[in-house]
Amino acid sequence: MRNIFYTTLLAFLLLSCGGSGYTINGTIENSNDGESVALGYSVYGDDFTRIDETTIKDGKFHFKGDIDGCKIYYLLYLNEEREICTPFFLENGEITANLSENISRVSGTPTNDANMAFEDSLLWYVNEIFSVENQLNSDSTISDSTRASIALRGYELQNESMMYVKEVIRENITSILGLYLLVQFADIFDILELQELEREIPTVHQARSNNSLYDILMEIMDERKFNR
């Protein structure tokens, strides 16, 4: 499964983020006509700079524009009862966004598709680990040897999932996707591994152009050094 994923991921990321502009065609569960969706980005991590806004009709919304490169943006749906704020990779191409309070999915362009492929593969590991835990907790009649075998499988799955995440991040650390995943999963790396990966991050992704990922990574590393 990993080899197939890597082949697909590398094919996606070798494609250019350039093109004739972007379109975002989206849906929002349980939305009302006349409500709005905003497109924007965060510079400091806790702010939101709105660059466009559109009205929902029949549960659907649409954006169109042009962007230089591939950057992290957010789709924000907000009313008096609930909020959905979904990060995604804004790049030129045809983007499909299905927003939900439970699981939102954004696909259609190289980096978004690669991110979805990663999330799907990671979800497989999560489901397998939960299945093992349910086996251990729901059946009190299994023998000690069987219980030990099931527990060992759970341990192996946890290790495999951690190694899988590390490999994906290392393979893609020069892309915005790699930095995005590194910030999310920094806890599974020790400080020496983080320092090694940080040295490979291109200057273009270190600048605070429209996101604070690199700054967040630096804060994580500084805290880790302080607590050593």
Rosetta blueprint (number, residue, H / E / L):
1 M L
2 R H
3 N H
4 I H
5 F H
6 Y H
7 T H
8 T H
9 L H
10 L H
11 A H
12 F H
13 L H
14 L H
15 L L
16 S L
17 C L
18 G L
19 G L
20 S L
21 G L
22 Y E
23 T E
24 I E
25 N E
26 G E
27 T E
28 I E
29 E L
30 N L
31 S L
32 N L
33 D L
34 G L
35 E L
36 S E
37 V E
38 A E
39 L E
40 G E
41 Y E
42 S L
43 V L
44 Y L
45 G L
46 D L
47 D L
48 F L
49 T E
50 R E
51 I E
52 D E
53 E E
54 T E
55 T E
56 I L
57 K E
58 D L
59 G L
60 K E
61 F E
62 H E
63 F E
64 K E
65 G E
66 D L
67 I L
68 D L
69 G L
70 C L
71 K E
72 I E
73 Y E
74 Y E
75 L E
76 L E
77 Y E
78 L E
79 N L
80 E L
81 E L
82 R L
83 E E
84 I E
85 C E
86 T E
87 P E
88 F E
89 F E
90 L E
91 E L
92 N L
93 G E
94 E E
95 I E
96 T E
97 A E
98 N E
99 L E
100 S L
101 E L
102 N L
103 I L
104 S L
105 R E
106 V E
107 S E
108 G L
109 T L
110 P H
111 T H
112 N H
113 D H
114 A H
115 N H
116 M H
117 A H
118 F H
119 E H
120 D H
121 S H
122 L H
123 L H
124 W H
125 Y H
126 V H
127 N H
128 E H
129 I H
130 F H
131 S H
132 V H
133 E H
134 N H
135 Q H
136 L H
137 N H
138 S H
139 D L
140 S L
141 T L
142 I L
143 S L
144 D H
145 S H
146 T H
147 R H
148 A H
149 S H
150 I H
151 A H
152 L H
153 R H
154 G H
155 Y H
156 E H
157 L H
158 Q H
159 N H
160 E H
161 S H
162 M H
163 M H
164 Y H
165 V H
166 K H
167 E H
168 V H
169 I H
170 R H
171 E H
172 N L
173 I L
174 T L
175 S L
176 I H
177 L H
178 G H
179 L H
180 Y H
181 L H
182 L H
183 V H
184 Q H
185 F L
186 A H
187 D H
188 I H
189 F L
190 D L
191 I H
192 L H
193 E H
194 L H
195 Q H
196 E H
197 L H
198 E H
199 R L
200 E L
201 I L
202 P L
203 T H
204 V H
205 H H
206 Q H
207 A L
208 R L
209 S L
210 N L
211 N L
212 S L
213 L H
214 Y H
215 D H
216 I H
217 L H
218 M H
219 E H
220 I H
221 M H
222 D H
223 E H
224 R H
225 K H
226 F H
227 N L
228 R L
